[in-house]
Every structure is written in structure tokens, then in C-alpha cells.
Amino acid sequence: MLHTRTTRSLPGSRPGLMRHKLQMLWLICFLLTVVRVIFADTGQFTVGLLKYRETTGSQSSVKNYAFEKTGSGYALRLSQDDIAQEILCDAAHHTLTERYTRADTGDNITVRREADRLVFTGSAGGRPVRSQAAIGNDLWYGSKLLLRGFILSQKQSEVYYMTRPEEQKVIKLRAEKQGLEDIAVAGSRFTAVKIKCTLPDYPVLPWKSFFWYRASDGILLKSEERRGPPWEPLTVVELTHEDRKSLGAAQARSDSPGRLQQELYQ
């Protein structure tokens, strides 16, 4: 009669060691998941409200922006006194359509990208507006707040166009990353990506402006802009308040990108 003997692995044997490694691997994966959830829920602005104070010399005003998620991109809305601006952009924050209205003058201007040009339509000063500007294949940002994609990318520079619908003008700019800086805004300190903007078609001109974007999510924190000749004062813009919203809730409020587009541009 044969007798069988059950063997047990010693604590240092191979089966026990393998089981211990699997348990440690599971624990590490669990902790990494927890860390990702924590950091995804704090410090990252996706959609919500942003308030800025803009100062030029002794003149100061407040600009309120609202980021909203659409089905395929984002909508950015600005309100400032009698001025309203509404921008639709894709997932990379590249502008598709912009609308500018001014209640006190009745100005109503829409800018749309059509192939390699921007087309201005509407009315200003009581006269119809119909003009266009060729921009080739370059990018178009209807607002400096929309450079978030560039800020978070590995690119060191980017050439793009910005629009001034109230003047039916486009401006070609080059943004160049200058490195990271710690700055204080709205009572808090942030790590920011500093950007220098210049005019690529006029390299001999001394014109330049600087922007600071939060390194974690590409939100504009501060800017020092030259909007006229060198003897005019700088325009300083600073973030004064932000209110983050739930991305899921924002998507639930937008039934579809078509509904939002009709709401903004009907």
C-alpha cells in the first residue's frame, strides 16, 4: 500500500514567493488607481467659470468667461459690460466659429473659417460687414485662453492667428515657451509656463507680450500685453476667481453639439 505525503512550501520557497509578488503587484496597481482618481479630481480645470481683471493704465474692467463642453469640443463665452463673445472650438481648442456682439452699438459680427481664410459677416456701426483674410493652414485662436492645447503639448513654439472681430482684423503671432516660473495670482502660488508672443512677419519690430499659463491644465493666469505703440501703457490681465464644474454634469446639460451651436449662433 502506497502512502502519499502532502508537501507545503516553506516561506522562502518559489510558490510562496510568487504569491507574495502577485499580492504586492495588485496592491501597487490599486494604489496607482487611487492616486490617479485623487489627482484627476483636484487642481485640473476642464469646464467652468473664470473671472479676470484687465487693467490698462488707470482703466480697469472685469471679464467673465465660461468654458462648456460640447459633443466634439468646447464653447467659450465672454461677457464684459455690453460686450459678449461666443467661440466654438474643437477638442484641441482650435477655433471654428466666433461671434461678437455689442449691445450699446448694435454691432453683431460673426467670423467663420472657410478653408484657408477667415470670413467676417454681420454689421458694425450701422453698416454691413463682409470681408475676409487669408490665413493658409495656420491655426486660429479666437481667444488667448484657447492656447491650452499648445501649453500642454511638447511643442516649443507655434504660429497662429488671433482675431479682432470688432475691427475686422486678424493678427499673426508666434508663441514661444520661455520655461517655468512660480507666480502668485488670486492669493495662491502656481507653477506657470511663461510664453512670449511676437510678430513672425516683422522680426525687427520690438513688439512682444508675455503670458503665464498654469502648467497643470493650461489655464491663463496672467498676461502683460502691448496693444499699441511702445509709449502706450501695458495691459495687464490677471485671474481673480475660478469655479470648476463637473465635466459629466456639463456634458449632461448639452444635449448635442448641434443644439449648442444653434443656441449660440441662431
CYANA upper distance limits for C-alpha pairs under 8 A (distance plus 0.5 A):
  9 SER  CA     13 SER  CA      6.25
  9 SER  CA     14 ARG  CA      8.31
  9 SER  CA     15 PRO  CA      7.24
  9 SER  CA     16 GLY  CA      6.99
 10 LEU  CA     16 GLY  CA      7.71
 11 PRO  CA     16 GLY  CA      6.43
 11 PRO  CA     17 LEU  CA      7.85
 12 GLY  CA     16 GLY  CA      7.07
 12 GLY  CA     17 LEU  CA      6.73
 13 SER  CA     17 LEU  CA      6.65
 14 ARG  CA     18 MET  CA      6.55
 15 PRO  CA     19 ARG  CA      6.77
 16 GLY  CA     20 HIS  CA      6.74
 17 LEU  CA     21 LYS  CA      6.76
 18 MET  CA     22 LEU  CA      6.79
 19 ARG  CA     23 GLN  CA      6.79
 20 HIS  CA     24 MET  CA      6.77
 21 LYS  CA     25 LEU  CA      6.60
 22 LEU  CA     26 TRP  CA      6.69
 23 GLN  CA     27 LEU  CA      6.76
 24 MET  CA     28 ILE  CA      6.69
 25 LEU  CA     29 CYS  CA      6.76
 26 TRP  CA     30 PHE  CA      6.68
 27 LEU  CA     31 LEU  CA      6.70
 28 ILE  CA     32 LEU  CA      6.68
 29 CYS  CA     33 THR  CA      6.77
 30 PHE  CA     34 VAL  CA      6.87
 31 LEU  CA     35 VAL  CA      6.71
 32 LEU  CA     36 ARG  CA      6.69
 33 THR  CA     37 VAL  CA      6.80
 34 VAL  CA     38 ILE  CA      6.73
 35 VAL  CA     39 PHE  CA      6.69
 36 ARG  CA     40 ALA  CA      6.42
 37 VAL  CA     41 ASP  CA      6.77
 38 ILE  CA     42 THR  CA      7.08
 39 PHE  CA     43 GLY  CA      7.68
 39 PHE  CA     44 GLN  CA      8.43
 40 ALA  CA     44 GLN  CA      7.10
 43 GLY  CA    216 SER  CA      7.92
 43 GLY  CA    217 ASP  CA      8.49
 44 GLN  CA    216 SER  CA      7.22
 44 GLN  CA    217 ASP  CA      6.15
 45 PHE  CA    217 ASP  CA      6.69
 45 PHE  CA    219 ILE  CA      7.84
 45 PHE  CA    244 ARG  CA      6.40
 46 THR  CA     67 PHE  CA      8.25
 46 THR  CA    217 ASP  CA      8.34
 46 THR  CA    244 ARG  CA      7.72
 46 THR  CA    245 LYS  CA      8.07
 46 THR  CA    247 LEU  CA      7.23
 47 VAL  CA     66 ALA  CA      8.06
 47 VAL  CA     67 PHE  CA      5.37
 47 VAL  CA     68 GLU  CA      5.95
 47 VAL  CA     69 LYS  CA      7.10
 47 VAL  CA    244 ARG  CA      6.66
 47 VAL  CA    245 LYS  CA      6.11
 47 VAL  CA    246 SER  CA      7.68
 47 VAL  CA    247 LEU  CA      6.76
 47 VAL  CA    250 ALA  CA      7.94
 48 GLY  CA     66 ALA  CA      6.23
 48 GLY  CA     67 PHE  CA      5.73
 48 GLY  CA     68 GLU  CA      7.19
 48 GLY  CA    242 GLU  CA      7.99
 48 GLY  CA    243 ASP  CA      6.09
 48 GLY  CA    244 ARG  CA      5.09
 48 GLY  CA    245 LYS  CA      5.23
 48 GLY  CA    246 SER  CA      8.45
 49 LEU  CA     64 ASN  CA      7.81
 49 LEU  CA     65 TYR  CA      6.26
 49 LEU  CA     66 ALA  CA      5.05
 49 LEU  CA     67 PHE  CA      6.86
 49 LEU  CA    242 GLU  CA      6.08
 49 LEU  CA    243 ASP  CA      5.48
 49 LEU  CA    244 ARG  CA      7.01
 49 LEU  CA    245 LYS  CA      8.35
 50 LEU  CA     64 ASN  CA      6.43
 50 LEU  CA     65 TYR  CA      5.54
 50 LEU  CA     66 ALA  CA      6.81
 50 LEU  CA    239 LEU  CA      7.80
 50 LEU  CA    240 THR  CA      8.42
 50 LEU  CA    241 HIS  CA      6.43
 50 LEU  CA    242 GLU  CA      5.03
 50 LEU  CA    243 ASP  CA      7.03
 51 LYS  CA     62 VAL  CA      7.58
 51 LYS  CA     63 LYS  CA      6.29
 51 LYS  CA     64 ASN  CA      5.11
 51 LYS  CA     65 TYR  CA      6.71
 51 LYS  CA    239 LEU  CA      6.48
 51 LYS  CA    240 THR  CA      6.18
 51 LYS  CA    241 HIS  CA      5.61
 51 LYS  CA    242 GLU  CA      6.80
 52 TYR  CA     62 VAL  CA      6.25
 52 TYR  CA     63 LYS  CA      5.70
 52 TYR  CA     64 ASN  CA      7.02
 52 TYR  CA    237 VAL  CA      6.93
 52 TYR  CA    238 GLU  CA      5.87
 52 TYR  CA    239 LEU  CA      4.91
 52 TYR  CA    240 THR  CA      5.84
 52 TYR  CA    241 HIS  CA      7.63
 53 ARG  CA     60 SER  CA      7.47
 53 ARG  CA     61 SER  CA      6.34
 53 ARG  CA     62 VAL  CA      5.14
 53 ARG  CA     63 LYS  CA      6.86
 53 ARG  CA    237 VAL  CA      6.13
 53 ARG  CA    238 GLU  CA      5.99
 53 ARG  CA    239 LEU  CA      7.10
 53 ARG  CA    240 THR  CA      7.13
 54 GLU  CA     60 SER  CA      6.07
 54 GLU  CA     61 SER  CA      5.82
 54 GLU  CA     62 VAL  CA      6.62
 54 GLU  CA     63 LYS  CA      7.83
 54 GLU  CA    235 THR  CA      7.32
 54 GLU  CA    236 VAL  CA      6.22
 54 GLU  CA    237 VAL  CA      4.89
 54 GLU  CA    238 GLU  CA      7.22
 55 THR  CA     59 GLN  CA      6.18
 55 THR  CA     60 SER  CA      4.81
 55 THR  CA     61 SER  CA      7.10
 55 THR  CA    235 THR  CA      6.07
 55 THR  CA    236 VAL  CA      5.72
 55 THR  CA    237 VAL  CA      6.91
 56 THR  CA     60 SER  CA      6.89
 56 THR  CA    233 PRO  CA      6.77
 56 THR  CA    234 LEU  CA      6.56
 56 THR  CA    235 THR  CA      4.99
 56 THR  CA    236 VAL  CA      7.00
 57 GLY  CA    233 PRO  CA      6.27
 57 GLY  CA    234 LEU  CA      7.75
 57 GLY  CA    235 THR  CA      7.95
 61 SER  CA     80 GLN  CA      8.28
 62 VAL  CA     80 GLN  CA      6.89
 63 LYS  CA     78 LEU  CA      7.31
 63 LYS  CA     79 SER  CA      6.58
 63 LYS  CA     80 GLN  CA      5.49
 64 ASN  CA     78 LEU  CA      6.12
 64 ASN  CA     79 SER  CA      5.79
 64 ASN  CA     80 GLN  CA      6.99
 65 TYR  CA     76 LEU  CA      7.27
 65 TYR  CA     77 ARG  CA      5.94
 65 TYR  CA     78 LEU  CA      5.04
 65 TYR  CA     79 SER  CA      7.08
 66 ALA  CA     75 ALA  CA      8.46
 66 ALA  CA     76 LEU  CA      6.18
 66 ALA  CA     77 ARG  CA      5.63
 66 ALA  CA     78 LEU  CA      7.19
 67 PHE  CA     74 TYR  CA      7.35
 67 PHE  CA     75 ALA  CA      6.36
 67 PHE  CA     76 LEU  CA      5.29
 67 PHE  CA     77 ARG  CA      7.22
 68 GLU  CA     74 TYR  CA      6.16
 68 GLU  CA     75 ALA  CA      5.61
 68 GLU  CA     76 LEU  CA      6.97
 68 GLU  CA    250 ALA  CA      7.00
 69 LYS  CA     73 GLY  CA      6.70
 69 LYS  CA     74 TYR  CA      5.11
 69 LYS  CA     75 ALA  CA      6.84
 69 LYS  CA    247 LEU  CA      7.80
 69 LYS  CA    250 ALA  CA      6.62
 69 LYS  CA    251 GLN  CA      6.48
 69 LYS  CA    254 SER  CA      8.12
 70 THR  CA     74 TYR  CA      5.66
 70 THR  CA     75 ALA  CA      7.18
 70 THR  CA    251 GLN  CA      7.20
 70 THR  CA    254 SER  CA      6.91
 70 THR  CA    256 SER  CA      7.40
 70 THR  CA    257 PRO  CA      5.68
 70 THR  CA    260 LEU  CA      7.81
 71 GLY  CA    251 GLN  CA      7.93
 71 GLY  CA    254 SER  CA      8.12
 71 GLY  CA    256 SER  CA      6.31
 71 GLY  CA    257 PRO  CA      5.43
 72 SER  CA     90 ASP  CA      6.74
 72 SER  CA     91 ALA  CA      6.66
 72 SER  CA    257 PRO  CA      7.34
 73 GLY  CA     88 LEU  CA      8.11
 73 GLY  CA     89 CYS  CA      6.27
 73 GLY  CA     90 ASP  CA      4.61
 73 GLY  CA     91 ALA  CA      4.53
 73 GLY  CA     92 ALA  CA      7.92
 73 GLY  CA     93 HIS  CA      7.65
 74 TYR  CA     88 LEU  CA      6.58
 74 TYR  CA     89 CYS  CA      5.91
 74 TYR  CA     90 ASP  CA      6.69
 74 TYR  CA     91 ALA  CA      7.04
 74 TYR  CA     93 HIS  CA      7.40
 75 ALA  CA     86 GLU  CA      7.69
 75 ALA  CA     87 ILE  CA      6.09
 75 ALA  CA     88 LEU  CA      5.12
 75 ALA  CA     89 CYS  CA      6.77
 76 LEU  CA     86 GLU  CA      6.37
 76 LEU  CA     87 ILE  CA      5.59
 76 LEU  CA     88 LEU  CA      7.05
 77 ARG  CA     84 ALA  CA      7.85
 77 ARG  CA     85 GLN  CA      6.18
 77 ARG  CA     86 GLU  CA      5.01
 77 ARG  CA     87 ILE  CA      6.84
 78 LEU  CA     83 ILE  CA      8.39
 78 LEU  CA     84 ALA  CA      5.97
 78 LEU  CA     85 GLN  CA      5.39
 78 LEU  CA     86 GLU  CA      6.88
 79 SER  CA     83 ILE  CA      6.40
 79 SER  CA     84 ALA  CA      5.15
 79 SER  CA     85 GLN  CA      7.14
 80 GLN  CA     84 ALA  CA      6.93
 82 ASP  CA    102 ARG  CA      5.98
 82 ASP  CA    103 ALA  CA      5.65
 82 ASP  CA    104 ASP  CA      6.68
 83 ILE  CA    100 TYR  CA      7.98
 83 ILE  CA    101 THR  CA      6.39
 83 ILE  CA    102 ARG  CA      5.06
 83 ILE  CA    103 ALA  CA      7.09
 84 ALA  CA    100 TYR  CA      6.47
 84 ALA  CA    101 THR  CA      5.83
 84 ALA  CA    102 ARG  CA      6.92
 85 GLN  CA     98 GLU  CA      7.72
 85 GLN  CA     99 ARG  CA      6.15
 85 GLN  CA    100 TYR  CA      5.11
 85 GLN  CA    101 THR  CA      6.96
 86 GLU  CA     98 GLU  CA      6.23
 86 GLU  CA     99 ARG  CA      5.67
 86 GLU  CA    100 TYR  CA      7.17
 86 GLU  CA    264 LEU  CA      7.40
 87 ILE  CA     95 THR  CA      7.37
 87 ILE  CA     96 LEU  CA      8.07
 87 ILE  CA     97 THR  CA      6.30
 87 ILE  CA     98 GLU  CA      4.94
 87 ILE  CA     99 ARG  CA      6.95
 87 ILE  CA    142 GLY  CA      7.23
 88 LEU  CA     95 THR  CA      6.51
 88 LEU  CA     96 LEU  CA      6.17
 88 LEU  CA     97 THR  CA      5.82
 88 LEU  CA     98 GLU  CA      6.99
 88 LEU  CA    261 GLN  CA      8.28
 89 CYS  CA     93 HIS  CA      5.59
 89 CYS  CA     94 HIS  CA      5.64
 89 CYS  CA     95 THR  CA      4.66
 89 CYS  CA     96 LEU  CA      5.58
 89 CYS  CA     97 THR  CA      7.54
 90 ASP  CA     94 HIS  CA      6.02
 90 ASP  CA     95 THR  CA      7.15
 90 ASP  CA     96 LEU  CA      7.52
 92 ALA  CA    149 GLY  CA      6.07
 93 HIS  CA    141 TYR  CA      8.07
 93 HIS  CA    146 LEU  CA      5.94
 93 HIS  CA    147 LEU  CA      7.57
 93 HIS  CA    148 ARG  CA      7.62
 93 HIS  CA    149 GLY  CA      6.96
 94 HIS  CA    139 LEU  CA      7.16
 94 HIS  CA    140 TRP  CA      6.48
 94 HIS  CA    141 TYR  CA      6.24
 94 HIS  CA    146 LEU  CA      7.71
 95 THR  CA    140 TRP  CA      6.10
 95 THR  CA    141 TYR  CA      5.68
 95 THR  CA    142 GLY  CA      6.37
 96 LEU  CA    112 ARG  CA      6.84
 96 LEU  CA    113 ARG  CA      6.48
 96 LEU  CA    140 TRP  CA      8.48
 97 THR  CA    110 THR  CA      7.89
 97 THR  CA    111 VAL  CA      6.29
 97 THR  CA    112 ARG  CA      5.16
 97 THR  CA    113 ARG  CA      7.14
 98 GLU  CA    110 THR  CA      6.20
 98 GLU  CA    111 VAL  CA      5.55
 98 GLU  CA    112 ARG  CA      7.01
 98 GLU  CA    142 GLY  CA      7.13
 99 ARG  CA    108 ASN  CA      7.93
 99 ARG  CA    109 ILE  CA      6.26
 99 ARG  CA    110 THR  CA      4.82
 99 ARG  CA    111 VAL  CA      6.74
 99 ARG  CA    165 PRO  CA      8.46
 99 ARG  CA    265 TYR  CA      7.94
100 TYR  CA    107 ASP  CA      8.22
100 TYR  CA    108 ASN  CA      6.32
100 TYR  CA    109 ILE  CA      5.66
100 TYR  CA    110 THR  CA      6.78
100 TYR  CA    165 PRO  CA      7.01
100 TYR  CA    166 GLU  CA      7.66
101 THR  CA    106 GLY  CA      7.63
101 THR  CA    107 ASP  CA      5.97
101 THR  CA    108 ASN  CA      4.97
101 THR  CA    109 ILE  CA      6.91
102 ARG  CA    106 GLY  CA      6.10
102 ARG  CA    107 ASP  CA      5.68
102 ARG  CA    108 ASN  CA      7.17
103 ALA  CA    107 ASP  CA      7.61
105 THR  CA    124 ALA  CA      8.40
105 THR  CA    125 GLY  CA      7.34
106 GLY  CA    124 ALA  CA      7.74
106 GLY  CA    125 GLY  CA      8.01
106 GLY  CA    126 GLY  CA      8.07
107 ASP  CA    122 GLY  CA      8.36
107 ASP  CA    123 SER  CA      6.18
107 ASP  CA    124 ALA  CA      5.00
107 ASP  CA    125 GLY  CA      6.91
107 ASP  CA    126 GLY  CA      7.96
107 ASP  CA    166 GLU  CA      8.41
108 ASN  CA    122 GLY  CA      6.04
108 ASN  CA    123 SER  CA      5.94
108 ASN  CA    124 ALA  CA      6.97
109 ILE  CA    120 PHE  CA      7.22
109 ILE  CA    121 THR  CA      6.19
109 ILE  CA    122 GLY  CA      5.02
109 ILE  CA    123 SER  CA      6.52
109 ILE  CA    124 ALA  CA      7.73
109 ILE  CA    129 VAL  CA      8.00
109 ILE  CA    165 PRO  CA      6.97
109 ILE  CA    166 GLU  CA      7.82
110 THR  CA    120 PHE  CA      6.27
110 THR  CA    121 THR  CA      5.88
110 THR  CA    122 GLY  CA      6.63
110 THR  CA    165 PRO  CA      8.03
111 VAL  CA    118 LEU  CA      6.94
111 VAL  CA    119 VAL  CA      5.99
111 VAL  CA    120 PHE  CA      5.14
111 VAL  CA    121 THR  CA      7.07
111 VAL  CA    165 PRO  CA      7.60
112 ARG  CA    118 LEU  CA      6.13
112 ARG  CA    119 VAL  CA      5.88
112 ARG  CA    120 PHE  CA      7.36
113 ARG  CA    117 ARG  CA      6.43
113 ARG  CA    118 LEU  CA      5.13
113 ARG  CA    119 VAL  CA      6.87
114 GLU  CA    118 LEU  CA      6.60
114 GLU  CA    119 VAL  CA      7.43
116 ASP  CA    134 ALA  CA      6.45
116 ASP  CA    135 ILE  CA      6.17
116 ASP  CA    136 GLY  CA      4.98
116 ASP  CA    137 ASN  CA      6.48
117 ARG  CA    132 GLN  CA      7.10
117 ARG  CA    133 ALA  CA      5.92
117 ARG  CA    134 ALA  CA      4.65
117 ARG  CA    135 ILE  CA      5.76
117 ARG  CA    136 GLY  CA      7.08
118 LEU  CA    132 GLN  CA      5.92
118 LEU  CA    133 ALA  CA      5.77
118 LEU  CA    134 ALA  CA      6.93
118 LEU  CA    135 ILE  CA      7.65
119 VAL  CA    130 ARG  CA      7.88
119 VAL  CA    131 SER  CA      6.44
119 VAL  CA    132 GLN  CA      4.83
119 VAL  CA    133 ALA  CA      7.20
120 PHE  CA    129 VAL  CA      7.14
120 PHE  CA    130 ARG  CA      6.02
120 PHE  CA    131 SER  CA      5.65
120 PHE  CA    132 GLN  CA      6.33
120 PHE  CA    165 PRO  CA      7.99
120 PHE  CA    168 GLN  CA      7.23
121 THR  CA    128 PRO  CA      8.06
121 THR  CA    129 VAL  CA      5.51
121 THR  CA    130 ARG  CA      5.26
121 THR  CA    131 SER  CA      7.39
122 GLY  CA    128 PRO  CA      6.35
122 GLY  CA    129 VAL  CA      5.52
122 GLY  CA    130 ARG  CA      7.53
123 SER  CA    127 ARG  CA      5.84
123 SER  CA    128 PRO  CA      4.72
123 SER  CA    129 VAL  CA      5.39
124 ALA  CA    128 PRO  CA      6.96
124 ALA  CA    129 VAL  CA      7.07
124 ALA  CA    166 GLU  CA      8.19
131 SER  CA    168 GLN  CA      8.01
133 ALA  CA    170 VAL  CA      7.73
135 ILE  CA    161 TYR  CA      7.93
138 ASP  CA    159 VAL  CA      7.36
138 ASP  CA    160 TYR  CA      6.11
138 ASP  CA    161 TYR  CA      7.55
139 LEU  CA    159 VAL  CA      7.68
139 LEU  CA    160 TYR  CA      5.19
139 LEU  CA    161 TYR  CA      6.63
140 TRP  CA    160 TYR  CA      6.15
140 TRP  CA    161 TYR  CA      5.25
140 TRP  CA    162 MET  CA      6.47
140 TRP  CA    163 THR  CA      8.47
141 TYR  CA    146 LEU  CA      6.65
141 TYR  CA    147 LEU  CA      7.73
141 TYR  CA    160 TYR  CA      7.60
141 TYR  CA    161 TYR  CA      6.73
141 TYR  CA    162 MET  CA      5.77
141 TYR  CA    163 THR  CA      7.95
142 GLY  CA    146 LEU  CA      7.85
142 GLY  CA    162 MET  CA      6.13
142 GLY  CA    163 THR  CA      6.30
143 SER  CA    147 LEU  CA      8.46
143 SER  CA    162 MET  CA      7.42
143 SER  CA    163 THR  CA      8.40
144 LYS  CA    162 MET  CA      8.45
144 LYS  CA    220 LEU  CA      8.40
145 LEU  CA    219 ILE  CA      7.37
145 LEU  CA    220 LEU  CA      6.37
147 LEU  CA    151 ILE  CA      6.79
147 LEU  CA    218 GLY  CA      7.96
148 ARG  CA    152 LEU  CA      6.74
148 ARG  CA    213 TYR  CA      8.47
148 ARG  CA    217 ASP  CA      7.77
148 ARG  CA    218 GLY  CA      4.94
148 ARG  CA    219 ILE  CA      6.99
149 GLY  CA    153 SER  CA      6.66
149 GLY  CA    218 GLY  CA      7.80
150 PHE  CA    154 GLN  CA      8.29
150 PHE  CA    155 LYS  CA      7.23
150 PHE  CA    158 GLU  CA      7.97
151 ILE  CA    193 VAL  CA      7.69
151 ILE  CA    213 TYR  CA      7.75
151 ILE  CA    215 ALA  CA      7.95
151 ILE  CA    218 GLY  CA      6.09
152 LEU  CA    215 ALA  CA      7.80
152 LEU  CA    216 SER  CA      8.44
152 LEU  CA    217 ASP  CA      7.56
152 LEU  CA    218 GLY  CA      6.66
156 GLN  CA    176 GLU  CA      6.41
156 GLN  CA    177 LYS  CA      5.95
157 SER  CA    174 ARG  CA      7.41
157 SER  CA    175 ALA  CA      5.89
157 SER  CA    176 GLU  CA      4.86
157 SER  CA    177 LYS  CA      6.82
158 GLU  CA    174 ARG  CA      6.16
158 GLU  CA    175 ALA  CA      5.81
158 GLU  CA    176 GLU  CA      7.28
159 VAL  CA    172 LYS  CA      7.75
159 VAL  CA    173 LEU  CA      6.21
159 VAL  CA    174 ARG  CA      4.88
159 VAL  CA    175 ALA  CA      6.89
159 VAL  CA    200 PRO  CA      8.36
160 TYR  CA    172 LYS  CA      6.37
160 TYR  CA    173 LEU  CA      6.04
160 TYR  CA    174 ARG  CA      6.94
161 TYR  CA    170 VAL  CA      6.91
161 TYR  CA    171 ILE  CA      5.93
161 TYR  CA    172 LYS  CA      5.01
161 TYR  CA    173 LEU  CA      6.55
162 MET  CA    170 VAL  CA      6.18
162 MET  CA    171 ILE  CA      5.74
162 MET  CA    172 LYS  CA      7.08
162 MET  CA    173 LEU  CA      8.03
163 THR  CA    168 GLN  CA      8.05
163 THR  CA    169 LYS  CA      6.40
163 THR  CA    170 VAL  CA      4.95
163 THR  CA    171 ILE  CA      6.79
164 ARG  CA    168 GLN  CA      6.37
164 ARG  CA    169 LYS  CA      5.62
164 ARG  CA    170 VAL  CA      6.59
164 ARG  CA    171 ILE  CA      8.45
165 PRO  CA    169 LYS  CA      6.81
172 LYS  CA    199 LEU  CA      6.94
172 LYS  CA    200 PRO  CA      7.70
172 LYS  CA    201 ASP  CA      8.21
173 LEU  CA    197 CYS  CA      6.80
173 LEU  CA    198 THR  CA      6.20
173 LEU  CA    199 LEU  CA      5.50
173 LEU  CA    200 PRO  CA      6.65
174 ARG  CA    197 CYS  CA      5.92
174 ARG  CA    198 THR  CA      5.84
174 ARG  CA    199 LEU  CA      6.66
174 ARG  CA    200 PRO  CA      6.34
175 ALA  CA    195 ILE  CA      6.69
175 ALA  CA    196 LYS  CA      6.18
175 ALA  CA    197 CYS  CA      5.06
175 ALA  CA    198 THR  CA      7.32
176 GLU  CA    195 ILE  CA      5.97
176 GLU  CA    196 LYS  CA      5.77
176 GLU  CA    197 CYS  CA      6.97
177 LYS  CA    193 VAL  CA      7.42
177 LYS  CA    194 LYS  CA      6.45
177 LYS  CA    195 ILE  CA      5.17
177 LYS  CA    196 LYS  CA      7.03
178 GLN  CA    193 VAL  CA      7.71
178 GLN  CA    194 LYS  CA      5.73
178 GLN  CA    195 ILE  CA      6.12
178 GLN  CA    196 LYS  CA      7.25
179 GLY  CA    193 VAL  CA      6.32
179 GLY  CA    194 LYS  CA      6.27
179 GLY  CA    195 ILE  CA      8.39
180 LEU  CA    191 THR  CA      7.07
180 LEU  CA    192 ALA  CA      5.98
180 LEU  CA    193 VAL  CA      5.21
180 LEU  CA    194 LYS  CA      6.52
180 LEU  CA    215 ALA  CA      8.40
181 GLU  CA    191 THR  CA      6.24
181 GLU  CA    192 ALA  CA      5.73
181 GLU  CA    193 VAL  CA      6.96
181 GLU  CA    194 LYS  CA      7.19
182 ASP  CA    189 ARG  CA      7.13
182 ASP  CA    190 PHE  CA      6.05
182 ASP  CA    191 THR  CA      5.08
182 ASP  CA    192 ALA  CA      6.51
183 ILE  CA    189 ARG  CA      6.04
183 ILE  CA    190 PHE  CA      6.06
183 ILE  CA    191 THR  CA      7.09
183 ILE  CA    192 ALA  CA      7.37
184 ALA  CA    188 SER  CA      5.94
184 ALA  CA    189 ARG  CA      4.78
184 ALA  CA    190 PHE  CA      6.86
185 VAL  CA    189 ARG  CA      6.77
185 VAL  CA    190 PHE  CA      8.02
185 VAL  CA    221 LEU  CA      7.35
185 VAL  CA    222 LYS  CA      8.21
185 VAL  CA    238 GLU  CA      7.51
185 VAL  CA    239 LEU  CA      7.09
185 VAL  CA    240 THR  CA      7.70
186 ALA  CA    239 LEU  CA      6.99
186 ALA  CA    240 THR  CA      5.49
186 ALA  CA    241 HIS  CA      7.34
190 PHE  CA    214 ARG  CA      7.13
191 THR  CA    214 ARG  CA      6.58
191 THR  CA    215 ALA  CA      6.35
191 THR  CA    216 SER  CA      8.41
192 ALA  CA    212 TRP  CA      6.09
192 ALA  CA    213 TYR  CA      5.62
192 ALA  CA    214 ARG  CA      4.91
192 ALA  CA    215 ALA  CA      5.42
192 ALA  CA    221 LEU  CA      8.35
193 VAL  CA    212 TRP  CA      6.03
193 VAL  CA    213 TYR  CA      5.66
193 VAL  CA    214 ARG  CA      6.75
193 VAL  CA    215 ALA  CA      6.02
194 LYS  CA    210 PHE  CA      7.53
194 LYS  CA    211 PHE  CA      6.29
194 LYS  CA    212 TRP  CA      5.07
194 LYS  CA    213 TYR  CA      7.09
195 ILE  CA    210 PHE  CA      6.06
195 ILE  CA    211 PHE  CA      5.51
195 ILE  CA    212 TRP  CA      6.68
195 ILE  CA    213 TYR  CA      8.37
196 LYS  CA    208 LYS  CA      7.25
196 LYS  CA    209 SER  CA      6.33
196 LYS  CA    210 PHE  CA      5.19
196 LYS  CA    211 PHE  CA      7.06
197 CYS  CA    208 LYS  CA      6.01
197 CYS  CA    209 SER  CA      5.68
197 CYS  CA    210 PHE  CA      6.71
197 CYS  CA    211 PHE  CA      8.43
198 THR  CA    203 PRO  CA      8.21
198 THR  CA    207 TRP  CA      6.84
198 THR  CA    208 LYS  CA      5.34
198 THR  CA    209 SER  CA      7.39
199 LEU  CA    203 PRO  CA      6.79
199 LEU  CA    205 LEU  CA      8.25
199 LEU  CA    207 TRP  CA      7.72
199 LEU  CA    208 LYS  CA      8.08
207 TRP  CA    226 ARG  CA      7.66
207 TRP  CA    230 PRO  CA      8.12
208 LYS  CA    225 GLU  CA      8.01
208 LYS  CA    226 ARG  CA      7.20
209 SER  CA    223 SER  CA      8.09
209 SER  CA    224 GLU  CA      6.33
209 SER  CA    225 GLU  CA      5.09
209 SER  CA    226 ARG  CA      6.28
210 PHE  CA    223 SER  CA      6.15
210 PHE  CA    224 GLU  CA      5.75
210 PHE  CA    225 GLU  CA      6.85
211 PHE  CA    220 LEU  CA      7.92
211 PHE  CA    221 LEU  CA      8.34
211 PHE  CA    222 LYS  CA      6.40
211 PHE  CA    223 SER  CA      4.73
211 PHE  CA    224 GLU  CA      6.92
211 PHE  CA    225 GLU  CA      8.46
212 TRP  CA    220 LEU  CA      6.63
212 TRP  CA    221 LEU  CA      6.13
212 TRP  CA    222 LYS  CA      5.72
212 TRP  CA    223 SER  CA      6.64
213 TYR  CA    218 GLY  CA      5.76
213 TYR  CA    219 ILE  CA      5.78
213 TYR  CA    220 LEU  CA      4.83
213 TYR  CA    221 LEU  CA      5.86
213 TYR  CA    222 LYS  CA      7.67
214 ARG  CA    218 GLY  CA      5.51
214 ARG  CA    219 ILE  CA      5.70
214 ARG  CA    220 LEU  CA      6.83
214 ARG  CA    221 LEU  CA      6.83
215 ALA  CA    219 ILE  CA      8.41
220 LEU  CA    239 LEU  CA      7.85
221 LEU  CA    238 GLU  CA      6.37
221 LEU  CA    239 LEU  CA      5.69
222 LYS  CA    236 VAL  CA      7.82
222 LYS  CA    237 VAL  CA      5.89
222 LYS  CA    238 GLU  CA      4.92
222 LYS  CA    239 LEU  CA      6.81
223 SER  CA    235 THR  CA      8.34
223 SER  CA    236 VAL  CA      6.14
223 SER  CA    237 VAL  CA      5.61
223 SER  CA    238 GLU  CA      7.20
224 GLU  CA    234 LEU  CA      6.75
224 GLU  CA    235 THR  CA      6.26
224 GLU  CA    236 VAL  CA      5.18
224 GLU  CA    237 VAL  CA      7.17
225 GLU  CA    234 LEU  CA      6.17
225 GLU  CA    235 THR  CA      5.59
225 GLU  CA    236 VAL  CA      6.90
226 ARG  CA    230 PRO  CA      7.92
226 ARG  CA    232 GLU  CA      8.32
226 ARG  CA    233 PRO  CA      8.00
226 ARG  CA    234 LEU  CA      5.78
226 ARG  CA    235 THR  CA      6.89
227 ARG  CA    234 LEU  CA      7.83
227 ARG  CA    235 THR  CA      7.66
228 GLY  CA    232 GLU  CA      6.68
245 LYS  CA    249 ALA  CA      8.02
245 LYS  CA    250 ALA  CA      7.72
246 SER  CA    250 ALA  CA      6.76
247 LEU  CA    251 GLN  CA      6.75
248 GLY  CA    252 ALA  CA      6.75
249 ALA  CA    253 ARG  CA      6.88
250 ALA  CA    254 SER  CA      7.17
251 GLN  CA    255 ASP  CA      8.05
254 SER  CA    259 ARG  CA      7.85
254 SER  CA    260 LEU  CA      7.13
255 ASP  CA    259 ARG  CA      7.03
255 ASP  CA    260 LEU  CA      8.32
256 SER  CA    260 LEU  CA      7.09
257 PRO  CA    261 GLN  CA      6.57
258 GLY  CA    262 GLN  CA      6.66
259 ARG  CA    263 GLU  CA      6.68
260 LEU  CA    264 LEU  CA      6.68
261 GLN  CA    265 TYR  CA      6.35
261 GLN  CA    266 GLN  CA      8.22
262 GLN  CA    266 GLN  CA      5.53
